[in-house]
Amino acid sequence: MTGFADAVALAGAEGRLVVQPRMGMASPAEMRGGLLAVRDARAATVGTLTVDSYTRVGDHQAALAALRDGARLNGYPIVSHDPAVTRGVLDGLDGFPVQVRHGSADPRAIFGALAAAGLDATEGGPVSYCLPYSRRPLRDSVEHWSQACEGFSGHLETFGGCMMGQLCPPGLLVAISVLEAVFFRFHGVRSVSLSYAQQTNADQDAEAIHALRALAARFLSDVDWHVVVYTYMGVFPRTRSGARLLNDNAARLAVRAGARRLIVKTVAEAHRIPTVTENVDALESAALAASSVVFDESFEDTGVLAEATALVEAVLELSADPGTALLAAFRRGLLDVPYCLHPDNAGHARSHIDDTGRLRWSSVGAMPIARTSVNSTGPADSASLLAALNRVAHLHDTRPW
Amino acid sequence: MKNLVLLSGTASDSHTWNLVYLQLLLEESGYRVVNLGACVPPALFADECEAERPDLVVLSSVNGHGYRDGARALAELQTRPGLAGIPVVIGGKLGTGGPEPDRADALRAAGFAEVFDDDTAITRFQEFIASPVLCRTAGTVS
């Protein structure tokens, strides 16, 4: 266990959902101010330190130059700041746990910098921080993530349950999240969390989170783990009421299905980077929504667990080394992320939203998914895609009040 | 008649839903599409244009760096011989604070055949790809 994981476990034992923002500022003073505000919010919180995009892509010279010139960066350049500066940001936070978020397909320098500053939690994964956001070969990402994990003694969260932000059917999200956690464990990480991003239908999402927990119990029985839910990551409602409702629904979903932690989104999401105040509001609103529901063991089984299990087993059969297995799986199309344009993704899978608002497969390529789960007559034109991408935002923005 | 479109993101932009959508839109208008995906550096962009010899090049960006990254991509393309006849267009959210007409004009002056950066972008783009100049080579929607 780690400071971060301990805090999540402690809140869970008290029946409280841990809520967490996205937040990163270049200035150490502003970063510290943001963390203090999150710590002092009326909610069970953990903090976030998000790095800037130069640091994300490994261009630490550009980040240093920007710091020297006083240019605005879109996050905290943890590799470029001296570890003593980062320790100063965290000084006196009284053990308040902070996770470093980065989005990097080569996180080695970031892992080194966060450990040097006394931090113990971060996130990502060899698939989830390569395929959707990078042109870097998957092979390189697997190699770099292997090396980063080998020397890491903290808590590591998979980003695999958030692939593409939207329109990825839950069975594949659950499978990739589990596979990245198995990869972390193989490389010596002893405390993990598994992500899942809220999609288009609350019942389908609850089923997916139950599936994620069942597979974590099976494949990660000898390490500490919990599930983290992300508030919807696709096109976001533009109205304050719509945005708040979607975030509150994610909090209720997390509690109902047995997740321990939630990454929130704010009312500013559709418009700009949120202020600290907007983040605190989103955290407090989510915590209040979470307190109104309880864990529910029951859920409708429409086959998400079976689908995810088949995918995970098919991949792990390919090699005893999960990194090697993931590479072979993408090469053969046994994993195929719909609408992902990365050269190492087969690109034959497609999805749509059905009449009940659930995500469905239109085609599955070579993935080991039952043909009965595929509806190839689903709409596939540009107008339908645009409608699917905007569906959740539209529903929440037009809800009568 | 190959009616081929080369579709690409810009160097610093990791977004891809815009590219997925535009590919469908172009295919529905009868084009074949080579989609290069996200984060395409200028040299790779120009290499692919040389290799594919498309009838139209479409750059799309939504991360706010499009005015700058688009100019860099076109400048690299203009260093390669034999590509001058291929129309290149760009669209999306090209700046961090909404459309900037002066910067759009600068892109046109630099050699972009069209810039789609405002509220009418998709409508104008649809009209553009249906225009006679391009229809000469494009097939029809079945």
Interface residues (C-beta under 8 A of the other chain):
Chain A: S53 P132 Y133 S134 R135 M164 G165 Y339 C340 L341 H342 P343 A380 D381 S382 L385 L386 L389
Chain B: S12 S14 T16 W17 L19 V20 Y21 L24 L25 E28 N35 L36 G37 A38 C39 V40
